[in-house]
Amino acid sequence: MTGIIAFVLILFMYLNNTSLFAKNEGKDPTLLAHRGMAQTFPMEGIKSNTCTAERIHEPEHSYLENTIPSMEAAFEAGADIVEFDVQPTKDGQFAIFHDWTLDCRTDGSGVTREHTMEELKQLDIGYGYTADNGKTFPFRGEGVGLMPSLEEVLRTFPDEEFLIHIKSDDPAEGKRLAKKLAALPKKRLELLSVYGGDQPIKQLQTLLPNLRVMSIETMKSCLLPYIATGWTGHVPEACHNTQIHLPEGYAKWMWGWPGKFVNRFNDVNTRVILVAGDGQWSEGFDRKEDVKRIDQSYHGGIWTNRIDKITPIFE
């Protein structure tokens, strides 16, 4: 009798979680362009303080990350969503820039957030890029005035979807961003999502409860209970109305992966983004060889650093 019960339970778990019968509806994955159209770099040996501008690949295009031209190019290349980084400025604005300090990729120096937006506008954000260990600097002089503000980006792209990255764990930054976003029309706000440190994201959750947000804490509060109970098909409340960035190294362990998992999370208004590697760094599906690793039944979001190379594969 025990054996029969065990067999029935295992059969139920299989049938309830296999993607063989999951509805795809012919949808292609959602493509998320990390920092727009950006210069890429090898990931080997990367650390938190690595100046990535000093180790870029030989440029194949002229765009610089986190700029309006790079975002335009990404959307034109087929991006559904563009991710960008924000840094608060000394005069109460938000600059679109990745680095905590200016020394790596600009001709400025010091902590980014200790400058005004006007001061940041004077910098050449292409100054530090080199693909040959400093022998040449192909973008030097080309990035003057290209660091945009959050207001500029949202004004330039009123109908496009963005993922905003908070680069700190300062709760005050979450409050400040929430105040900025709260002034937007509801339809515009619906096209935005935010991820970052636990503390600022907690503030955004409190002040803008309908905004889709993500942090390490929100991921744990969602996925750990799901791993325990997801075999039943139940999606915990913490997984509702949020966003999940799921490293491919862990994805296969999720109940219902890939098709049924994505459908379950879509049903609770949560977006699933598949990230390459183990999630430690912003690795993307950037080559045809990378895309081949993705199960063909997957129809969630895909993180890429080369939207120009990935879109044609799906087309």
Summary of the structure (lengths in Angstrom):
residues: 315
radius of gyration: 20.7
end to end distance: 52.7
largest distance: 77.2
contacts: 1003
relative contact order: 0.14
helix: 37%
strand: 15%
